[in-house]
């Protein structure tokens, strides 16, 4: 069994983030867990189990032979799409907060297939490129349109606009690396503006989120409540914070304190210094991911590493932007720090694949 990854700086940093995440889940969820389940450790214990599973997934991903799976890896995208479709099956799909994004599994566990769909897009793209020597010339665009656009349309139906935006952004970035001219990207962006206008202003919940982003104080008790409470929590932390576990925002003022807005809790308790240090750790992880992508010579592995790194970077960027009031609310968790098994397990598998690619370069 290959264990060289254990000494990798990327693995050690990811392992540290898992530990920080456990502390953060405990701190942000304790009071809510007591109120909801009469057990302050309810979410912490579940997250601990998810962490063990995630570590196993990471180790397993480092042992995969990507060369042998190369012709078939695109099927992960197809499988993830089937799972996303399954969320609409009565009795199997679970609707939470108006979104039909989860599958109900045994032992009370819920799985969010869009997490798998996000990372599997890199597999699909790499497979398409490597099956065509001149990608932009030979690919059958009608077929490509179907296998990419249909899953994205289903994401909007759930709705999961955050995952939709990340996959779309990664697609544009990867197309740019394959020679797509910036003028065509710009033209496509301008041409799609009416579509985005329609998606936002003809959907009451999206329209409310954009309005709350533009002026949260116009409706502080409803539309702007989340972002106002988030900014207040971060502001009250000051430079050094109130102290670990001492935050007040998580005491039923800040919605989704242990999931989407856990960075606001961290900012209140550890202050600007704490946020800076955490973002520095994320920055190092993202840098290492891109460094692996730039170093590897194999095109297939390079595109996978680049796509996975971009997916992670965008997830961090969007969550921080939402918490700071710089982006409309998207419903995306913060990697490693937020409570949730789907995100944690899939992210660890993602980094296991990056470590796998890094080790293949050393051979």
C-alpha positions as a Markdown table, in Angstrom:
| # | Residue | x | y | z |
|---|---|---|---|---|
| 1 | Unk | 0.0 | 0.0 | 0.0 |
| 2 | Unk | 1.3 | 3.4 | -1.0 |
| 3 | Unk | 1.7 | 5.6 | 2.1 |
| 4 | Unk | 4.1 | 8.3 | 0.9 |
| 5 | Unk | 1.2 | 10.8 | 0.9 |
| 6 | Unk | 1.3 | 10.8 | 4.7 |
| 7 | Unk | 4.4 | 13.0 | 4.6 |
| 8 | Unk | 2.9 | 15.4 | 2.0 |
| 9 | Unk | 2.4 | 19.0 | 3.2 |
| 10 | Unk | -1.0 | 18.9 | 1.4 |
| 11 | Unk | -2.1 | 15.8 | 3.4 |
| 12 | Unk | -0.9 | 17.3 | 6.7 |
| 13 | Unk | -2.7 | 20.5 | 6.1 |
| 14 | Unk | -5.9 | 18.7 | 5.1 |
| 15 | Unk | -5.6 | 16.6 | 8.3 |
| 16 | Unk | -5.2 | 19.8 | 10.3 |
| 17 | Unk | -8.3 | 21.3 | 8.7 |
| 18 | Unk | -10.3 | 18.1 | 9.6 |
| 19 | Unk | -9.3 | 18.7 | 13.2 |
| 20 | Unk | -10.2 | 22.4 | 13.1 |
| 21 | Unk | -13.5 | 21.5 | 11.5 |
| 22 | Unk | -14.4 | 19.2 | 14.4 |
| 23 | Unk | -13.7 | 22.0 | 16.9 |
| 24 | Unk | -15.7 | 24.4 | 14.8 |
| 25 | Unk | -18.7 | 22.1 | 14.5 |
| 26 | Unk | -18.7 | 21.5 | 18.3 |
| 27 | Unk | -18.5 | 25.3 | 19.0 |
| 28 | Unk | -21.1 | 26.4 | 16.5 |
| 29 | Unk | -23.7 | 23.7 | 17.1 |
| 30 | Unk | -23.6 | 23.0 | 20.8 |
| 31 | Unk | -26.5 | 25.2 | 21.9 |
| 32 | Unk | -28.6 | 24.3 | 18.9 |
| 33 | Unk | -28.0 | 20.6 | 19.5 |
| 34 | Unk | -29.2 | 20.9 | 23.1 |
| 35 | Unk | -32.3 | 22.8 | 22.1 |
| 36 | Unk | -33.1 | 20.4 | 19.2 |
| 37 | Unk | -31.9 | 17.0 | 20.4 |
| 38 | Unk | -31.2 | 17.5 | 24.1 |
| 39 | Unk | -27.6 | 16.5 | 23.4 |
| 40 | Unk | -25.0 | 19.2 | 22.9 |
| 41 | Unk | -22.7 | 16.7 | 21.2 |
| 42 | Unk | -25.2 | 15.5 | 18.7 |
| 43 | Unk | -23.7 | 17.2 | 15.6 |
| 44 | Unk | -20.1 | 16.8 | 16.9 |
| 45 | Unk | -20.5 | 13.0 | 17.2 |
| 46 | Unk | -22.0 | 12.7 | 13.8 |
| 47 | Unk | -19.3 | 14.9 | 12.3 |
| 48 | Unk | -16.7 | 12.7 | 14.0 |
| 49 | Unk | -18.1 | 9.7 | 12.2 |
| 50 | Unk | -18.2 | 11.6 | 8.9 |
| 51 | Unk | -14.5 | 12.5 | 9.5 |
| 52 | Unk | -13.5 | 8.9 | 9.9 |
| 53 | Unk | -15.4 | 8.0 | 6.7 |
| 54 | Unk | -13.8 | 11.0 | 4.9 |
| 55 | Unk | -10.3 | 9.9 | 5.9 |
| 56 | Unk | -11.0 | 6.4 | 4.7 |
| 57 | Unk | -12.2 | 7.9 | 1.4 |
| 58 | Unk | -9.1 | 10.1 | 1.1 |
| 59 | Unk | -6.8 | 7.1 | 1.6 |
| 60 | Unk | -8.8 | 5.0 | -0.8 |
| 61 | Unk | -8.6 | 7.7 | -3.5 |
| 62 | Unk | -4.8 | 7.7 | -3.2 |
| 63 | Unk | -4.7 | 4.0 | -4.2 |
| 64 | Unk | -6.8 | 4.4 | -7.3 |
| 65 | Unk | -5.1 | 3.6 | -10.6 |
| 66 | Unk | -6.2 | 6.5 | -12.7 |
| 67 | Unk | -4.5 | 5.2 | -15.8 |
| 68 | Unk | -6.7 | 2.0 | -15.8 |
| 69 | Unk | -9.9 | 4.1 | -15.0 |
| 70 | Unk | -9.1 | 6.7 | -17.6 |
| 71 | Unk | -11.6 | 5.4 | -20.2 |
| 72 | Unk | -14.4 | 5.1 | -17.7 |
| 73 | Unk | -13.9 | 7.9 | -15.2 |
| 74 | Unk | -16.5 | 10.1 | -17.0 |
| 75 | Unk | -19.1 | 7.6 | -15.8 |
| 76 | Unk | -18.8 | 9.2 | -12.4 |
| 77 | Unk | -20.5 | 12.3 | -13.8 |
| 78 | Unk | -23.3 | 10.1 | -15.3 |
| 79 | Unk | -23.7 | 8.3 | -11.9 |
| 80 | Unk | -23.8 | 11.5 | -10.0 |
| 81 | Unk | -26.5 | 12.8 | -12.4 |
| 82 | Unk | -28.6 | 9.8 | -11.8 |
| 83 | Unk | -28.3 | 10.4 | -8.1 |
| 84 | Unk | -29.3 | 14.0 | -8.6 |
| 85 | Unk | -32.4 | 12.9 | -10.5 |
| 86 | Unk | -33.2 | 10.4 | -7.7 |
| 87 | Unk | -33.7 | 13.3 | -5.3 |
| 88 | Unk | -37.1 | 13.9 | -7.0 |
| 89 | Unk | -38.3 | 10.3 | -6.3 |
| 90 | Unk | -40.9 | 10.4 | -3.5 |
| 91 | Unk | -39.7 | 8.6 | -0.4 |
| 92 | Unk | -36.1 | 8.8 | -1.4 |
| 93 | Unk | -35.5 | 12.5 | -2.0 |
| 94 | Unk | -35.7 | 14.9 | 0.9 |
| 95 | Unk | -36.8 | 18.5 | 0.7 |
| 96 | Unk | -35.2 | 20.9 | 3.2 |
| 97 | Unk | -35.8 | 24.6 | 3.3 |
| 98 | Unk | -37.6 | 24.5 | 0.0 |
| 99 | Unk | -34.8 | 22.7 | -1.8 |
| 100 | Unk | -35.0 | 19.1 | -3.1 |
| 101 | Unk | -31.2 | 18.3 | -2.9 |
| 102 | Unk | -30.8 | 15.3 | -0.6 |
| 103 | Unk | -31.2 | 11.5 | -0.6 |
| 104 | Unk | -32.4 | 9.7 | 2.5 |
| 105 | Unk | -30.0 | 6.9 | 3.4 |
| 106 | Unk | -30.2 | 4.3 | 6.3 |
| 107 | Unk | -29.3 | 5.4 | 9.8 |
| 108 | Unk | -30.8 | 8.8 | 9.3 |
| 109 | Unk | -28.0 | 9.9 | 7.0 |
| 110 | Unk | -28.6 | 12.3 | 4.1 |
| 111 | Unk | -26.5 | 12.5 | 1.0 |
| 112 | Unk | -26.3 | 15.5 | -1.3 |
| 113 | Unk | -25.5 | 14.2 | -4.8 |
| 114 | Unk | -24.6 | 17.6 | -6.2 |
| 115 | Unk | -21.4 | 17.5 | -4.1 |
| 116 | Unk | -20.3 | 14.5 | -6.2 |
| 117 | Unk | -21.5 | 16.1 | -9.4 |
| 118 | Unk | -19.3 | 19.1 | -8.8 |
| 119 | Unk | -16.1 | 17.2 | -8.6 |
| 120 | Unk | -17.0 | 14.7 | -11.3 |
| 121 | Unk | -17.3 | 17.5 | -13.9 |
| 122 | Unk | -13.4 | 17.5 | -13.9 |
| 123 | Unk | -13.5 | 13.8 | -14.8 |
| 124 | Unk | -15.9 | 14.4 | -17.6 |
| 125 | Unk | -14.0 | 17.3 | -19.1 |
| 126 | Unk | -10.6 | 15.5 | -18.9 |
| 127 | Unk | -12.2 | 12.5 | -20.6 |
| 128 | Unk | -13.6 | 14.5 | -23.4 |
| 129 | Unk | -10.4 | 16.4 | -24.1 |
| 130 | Unk | -8.3 | 13.2 | -24.0 |
| 131 | Unk | -10.6 | 11.4 | -26.5 |
| 132 | Unk | -10.1 | 14.2 | -29.1 |
| 133 | Unk | -6.7 | 15.3 | -30.2 |
| 134 | Unk | -8.1 | 18.7 | -31.4 |
| 135 | Unk | -10.7 | 19.3 | -28.7 |
| 136 | Unk | -12.5 | 22.3 | -30.1 |
| 137 | Unk | -12.6 | 20.9 | -33.6 |
| 138 | Unk | -13.7 | 17.3 | -33.3 |
| 139 | Unk | -16.0 | 17.1 | -30.3 |
| 140 | Unk | -19.7 | 16.5 | -31.1 |
| 141 | Unk | -21.2 | 19.6 | -29.6 |
| 142 | Unk | -24.8 | 18.4 | -29.7 |
| 143 | Unk | -23.9 | 15.4 | -27.6 |
| 144 | Unk | -21.7 | 17.5 | -25.3 |
| 145 | Unk | -24.5 | 20.0 | -24.8 |
| 146 | Unk | -26.9 | 17.2 | -23.7 |
| 147 | Unk | -24.6 | 15.5 | -21.2 |
| 148 | Unk | -23.6 | 18.8 | -19.6 |
| 149 | Unk | -26.6 | 21.1 | -19.8 |
| 150 | Unk | -29.2 | 18.6 | -18.8 |
| 151 | Unk | -27.6 | 17.9 | -15.3 |
| 152 | Unk | -27.1 | 21.7 | -14.9 |
| 153 | Unk | -30.8 | 22.2 | -15.6 |
| 154 | Unk | -31.8 | 19.7 | -13.0 |
| 155 | Unk | -29.6 | 21.5 | -10.5 |
| 156 | Unk | -31.6 | 24.6 | -11.1 |
| 157 | Unk | -34.8 | 22.6 | -10.7 |
| 158 | Unk | -33.8 | 21.4 | -7.2 |
| 159 | Unk | -32.8 | 24.4 | -6.8 |
| 160 | Unk | -29.1 | 24.5 | -6.2 |
| 161 | Unk | -27.8 | 27.7 | -7.9 |
| 162 | Unk | -24.5 | 27.6 | -6.0 |
| 163 | Unk | -23.4 | 24.2 | -7.4 |
| 164 | Unk | -24.7 | 25.3 | -10.9 |
| 165 | Unk | -22.5 | 28.4 | -10.7 |
| 166 | Unk | -19.4 | 26.5 | -9.6 |
| 167 | Unk | -19.7 | 23.9 | -12.4 |
| 168 | Unk | -20.3 | 26.6 | -15.0 |
| 169 | Unk | -17.3 | 28.7 | -13.8 |
| 170 | Unk | -15.0 | 25.6 | -13.8 |
| 171 | Unk | -16.2 | 24.7 | -17.3 |
| 172 | Unk | -15.4 | 28.2 | -18.6 |
| 173 | Unk | -11.9 | 28.2 | -16.9 |
| 174 | Unk | -11.1 | 24.7 | -18.3 |
| 175 | Unk | -12.2 | 25.7 | -21.7 |
| 176 | Unk | -9.9 | 28.7 | -21.5 |
| 177 | Unk | -7.0 | 26.4 | -20.7 |
| 178 | Unk | -7.8 | 24.4 | -23.9 |
| 179 | Unk | -7.5 | 27.4 | -26.1 |
| 180 | Unk | -11.0 | 29.0 | -26.1 |
| 181 | Unk | -10.4 | 32.7 | -26.9 |
| 182 | Unk | -11.4 | 35.2 | -24.3 |
| 183 | Unk | -13.6 | 37.1 | -26.8 |
| 184 | Unk | -15.8 | 34.0 | -27.2 |
| 185 | Unk | -16.0 | 33.6 | -23.4 |
| 186 | Unk | -17.0 | 37.3 | -23.2 |
| 187 | Unk | -19.5 | 37.0 | -26.0 |
| 188 | Unk | -21.1 | 33.9 | -24.3 |
| 189 | Unk | -21.2 | 35.8 | -21.0 |
| 190 | Unk | -23.0 | 38.8 | -22.6 |
| 191 | Unk | -25.4 | 36.5 | -24.5 |
| 192 | Unk | -26.3 | 34.6 | -21.3 |
| 193 | Unk | -27.1 | 37.8 | -19.3 |
| 194 | Unk | -30.8 | 37.6 | -20.3 |
| 195 | Unk | -30.9 | 34.0 | -19.1 |
| 196 | Unk | -29.4 | 34.9 | -15.7 |
| 197 | Unk | -31.8 | 37.8 | -15.5 |
| 198 | Unk | -34.7 | 35.4 | -16.1 |
| 199 | Unk | -33.4 | 32.8 | -13.6 |
| 200 | Unk | -33.0 | 35.4 | -10.8 |
| 201 | Unk | -35.9 | 37.8 | -11.3 |
| 202 | Unk | -38.5 | 35.1 | -12.1 |
| 203 | Unk | -37.6 | 33.0 | -9.1 |
| 204 | Unk | -39.0 | 34.6 | -5.8 |
| 205 | Unk | -36.3 | 33.1 | -3.6 |
| 206 | Unk | -33.4 | 34.1 | -5.9 |
| 207 | Unk | -34.9 | 37.6 | -6.3 |
| 208 | Unk | -35.2 | 37.9 | -2.5 |
| 209 | Unk | -31.6 | 36.9 | -2.0 |
| 210 | Unk | -30.3 | 39.4 | -4.6 |
| 211 | Unk | -32.4 | 42.2 | -3.1 |
| 212 | Unk | -31.1 | 41.3 | 0.4 |
| 213 | Unk | -27.6 | 41.4 | -1.0 |
| 214 | Unk | -28.1 | 44.8 | -2.5 |
| 215 | Unk | -29.9 | 46.3 | 0.5 |
| 216 | Unk | -30.2 | 44.0 | 3.5 |
| 217 | Unk | -31.5 | 46.8 | 5.7 |
| 218 | Unk | -34.6 | 47.3 | 3.5 |
| 219 | Unk | -36.1 | 44.2 | 5.2 |
| 220 | Unk | -33.9 | 43.4 | 8.2 |
| 221 | Unk | -36.4 | 41.0 | 9.8 |
| 222 | Unk | -36.9 | 38.8 | 6.7 |
| 223 | Unk | -34.9 | 39.0 | 3.5 |
| 224 | Unk | -31.9 | 40.7 | 5.0 |
| 225 | Unk | -31.9 | 38.8 | 8.3 |
| 226 | Unk | -29.2 | 36.2 | 7.5 |
| 227 | Unk | -26.6 | 38.6 | 6.0 |
| 228 | Unk | -27.2 | 41.2 | 8.7 |
| 229 | Unk | -26.7 | 38.7 | 11.5 |
| 230 | Unk | -23.6 | 37.3 | 9.7 |
| 231 | Unk | -22.0 | 40.7 | 9.4 |
| 232 | Unk | -22.9 | 41.6 | 13.0 |
| 233 | Unk | -21.2 | 38.4 | 14.2 |
| 234 | Unk | -18.0 | 39.1 | 12.3 |
| 235 | Unk | -18.0 | 42.7 | 13.3 |
| 236 | Unk | -18.4 | 41.9 | 17.0 |
| 237 | Unk | -15.4 | 39.6 | 16.9 |
| 238 | Unk | -13.0 | 42.5 | 16.3 |
| 239 | Unk | -9.3 | 41.8 | 16.0 |
| 240 | Unk | -8.9 | 38.9 | 18.4 |
| 241 | Unk | -12.5 | 37.7 | 18.9 |
| 242 | Unk | -14.7 | 36.9 | 21.9 |
| 243 | Unk | -13.0 | 33.6 | 22.6 |
| 244 | Unk | -13.6 | 30.1 | 21.5 |
| 245 | Unk | -17.1 | 29.1 | 22.4 |
| 246 | Unk | -18.1 | 32.6 | 23.6 |
| 247 | Unk | -19.9 | 33.8 | 20.5 |
| 248 | Unk | -23.4 | 35.1 | 20.8 |
| 249 | Unk | -24.5 | 35.0 | 17.2 |
| 250 | Unk | -24.9 | 31.2 | 17.3 |
| 251 | Unk | -27.4 | 31.5 | 20.1 |
| 252 | Unk | -30.3 | 31.4 | 17.7 |
| 253 | Unk | -29.6 | 34.8 | 16.2 |
| 254 | Unk | -27.5 | 33.5 | 13.2 |
| 255 | Unk | -29.4 | 31.0 | 11.0 |
| 256 | Unk | -27.4 | 28.0 | 9.8 |
| 257 | Unk | -24.6 | 28.8 | 12.3 |
| 258 | Unk | -23.1 | 25.3 | 12.1 |
| 259 | Unk | -23.5 | 24.9 | 8.3 |
| 260 | Unk | -23.6 | 27.8 | 5.8 |
| 261 | Unk | -22.6 | 30.6 | 8.2 |
| 262 | Unk | -20.0 | 28.9 | 10.3 |
| 263 | Unk | -17.3 | 31.3 | 9.2 |
| 264 | Unk | -19.4 | 34.1 | 10.9 |
| 265 | Unk | -19.2 | 32.2 | 14.2 |
| 266 | Unk | -15.5 | 31.7 | 13.7 |
| 267 | Unk | -15.0 | 35.4 | 13.0 |
| 268 | Unk | -16.9 | 36.3 | 16.2 |
| 269 | Unk | -15.0 | 33.9 | 18.4 |
| 270 | Unk | -11.5 | 34.2 | 16.9 |
| 271 | Unk | -11.7 | 37.6 | 15.3 |
| 272 | Unk | -10.0 | 39.0 | 12.3 |
| 273 | Unk | -6.8 | 37.2 | 13.2 |
| 274 | Unk | -8.6 | 33.8 | 13.3 |
| 275 | Unk | -10.3 | 34.5 | 9.9 |
| 276 | Unk | -6.9 | 35.5 | 8.4 |
| 277 | Unk | -5.2 | 32.4 | 9.7 |
| 278 | Unk | -7.9 | 30.1 | 8.4 |
| 279 | Unk | -8.0 | 31.7 | 5.0 |
| 280 | Unk | -4.2 | 31.5 | 4.9 |
| 281 | Unk | -4.5 | 27.7 | 5.4 |
| 282 | Unk | -7.1 | 27.5 | 2.7 |
| 283 | Unk | -4.8 | 29.6 | 0.4 |
| 284 | Unk | -2.0 | 27.2 | 1.0 |
| 285 | Unk | -4.2 | 24.2 | 0.1 |
| 286 | Unk | -5.4 | 25.9 | -3.1 |
| 287 | Unk | -1.9 | 26.9 | -4.0 |
| 288 | Unk | -0.7 | 23.3 | -3.6 |
| 289 | Unk | -3.6 | 22.0 | -5.8 |
| 290 | Unk | -2.7 | 24.4 | -8.6 |
| 291 | Unk | 1.0 | 23.6 | -8.1 |
| 292 | Unk | 0.3 | 19.9 | -8.7 |
| 293 | Unk | -1.8 | 20.7 | -11.8 |
| 294 | Unk | 1.0 | 22.8 | -13.3 |
| 295 | Unk | 3.7 | 20.3 | -12.5 |
| 296 | Unk | 2.1 | 17.2 | -13.9 |
| 297 | Unk | 2.8 | 16.5 | -17.6 |
| 298 | Unk | -0.1 | 14.1 | -18.4 |
| 299 | Unk | -3.0 | 16.1 | -19.8 |
| 300 | Unk | -5.7 | 13.9 | -18.3 |
| 301 | Unk | -4.3 | 14.2 | -14.8 |
| 302 | Unk | -3.5 | 17.9 | -15.3 |
| 303 | Unk | -7.1 | 18.8 | -16.2 |
| 304 | Unk | -8.5 | 16.7 | -13.3 |
| 305 | Unk | -6.1 | 18.4 | -10.8 |
| 306 | Unk | -6.9 | 21.8 | -12.2 |
| 307 | Unk | -10.6 | 21.3 | -12.2 |
| 308 | Unk | -10.7 | 19.9 | -8.6 |
| 309 | Unk | -8.5 | 22.8 | -7.3 |
| 310 | Unk | -10.8 | 25.3 | -9.0 |
| 311 | Unk | -13.9 | 23.6 | -7.6 |
| 312 | Unk | -12.5 | 23.8 | -4.0 |
| 313 | Unk | -11.2 | 27.4 | -4.5 |
| 314 | Unk | -14.6 | 28.6 | -5.7 |
| 315 | Unk | -16.4 | 26.9 | -2.9 |
| 316 | Unk | -14.3 | 28.7 | -0.3 |
| 317 | Unk | -14.5 | 32.0 | -2.2 |
| 318 | Unk | -18.3 | 31.9 | -2.5 |
| 319 | Unk | -18.9 | 30.9 | 1.2 |
| 320 | Unk | -16.6 | 33.7 | 2.5 |
| 321 | Unk | -18.2 | 36.2 | 0.1 |
| 322 | Unk | -21.7 | 35.3 | 1.4 |
| 323 | Unk | -20.7 | 35.5 | 5.0 |
| 324 | Unk | -19.0 | 38.9 | 4.5 |
| 325 | Unk | -22.1 | 40.2 | 2.6 |
| 326 | Unk | -20.1 | 40.5 | -0.6 |
| 327 | Unk | -22.2 | 37.9 | -2.5 |
| 328 | Unk | -25.9 | 36.9 | -2.4 |
| 329 | Unk | -26.7 | 34.0 | -0.2 |
| 330 | Unk | -26.0 | 30.7 | -2.1 |
| 331 | Unk | -26.6 | 27.9 | 0.4 |
| 332 | Unk | -23.0 | 26.5 | 0.1 |
| 333 | Unk | -21.2 | 25.1 | 3.0 |
| 334 | Unk | -17.6 | 26.0 | 4.0 |
| 335 | Unk | -15.3 | 23.1 | 3.1 |
| 336 | Unk | -14.1 | 21.3 | 6.2 |
| 337 | Unk | -15.5 | 23.8 | 8.7 |
| 338 | Unk | -19.3 | 23.3 | 8.1 |
| 339 | Unk | -21.3 | 20.4 | 9.5 |
| 340 | Unk | -22.2 | 17.9 | 6.9 |
| 341 | Unk | -21.1 | 14.4 | 5.7 |
| 342 | Unk | -21.7 | 14.8 | 2.0 |
| 343 | Unk | -19.4 | 17.7 | 1.6 |
| 344 | Unk | -16.7 | 16.4 | 3.9 |
| 345 | Unk | -16.5 | 13.0 | 2.4 |
| 346 | Unk | -16.5 | 14.2 | -1.2 |
| 347 | Unk | -13.9 | 16.9 | -0.5 |
| 348 | Unk | -11.6 | 14.4 | 1.2 |
| 349 | Unk | -11.9 | 12.1 | -1.9 |
| 350 | Unk | -11.0 | 15.1 | -4.0 |
| 351 | Unk | -7.8 | 15.7 | -2.1 |
| 352 | Unk | -7.1 | 12.0 | -2.1 |
| 353 | Unk | -7.1 | 12.2 | -5.9 |
| 354 | Unk | -4.9 | 15.3 | -5.9 |
| 355 | Unk | -2.4 | 13.4 | -3.6 |
| 356 | Unk | -2.7 | 10.4 | -6.0 |
| 357 | Unk | -1.7 | 12.7 | -8.9 |
| 358 | Unk | 1.1 | 14.3 | -6.9 |
| 359 | Unk | 2.5 | 10.8 | -6.1 |
| 360 | Unk | 2.3 | 9.7 | -9.8 |
| 361 | Unk | 4.5 | 12.7 | -10.7 |
| 362 | Unk | 7.2 | 11.6 | -8.3 |
| 363 | Unk | 7.4 | 8.1 | -9.8 |
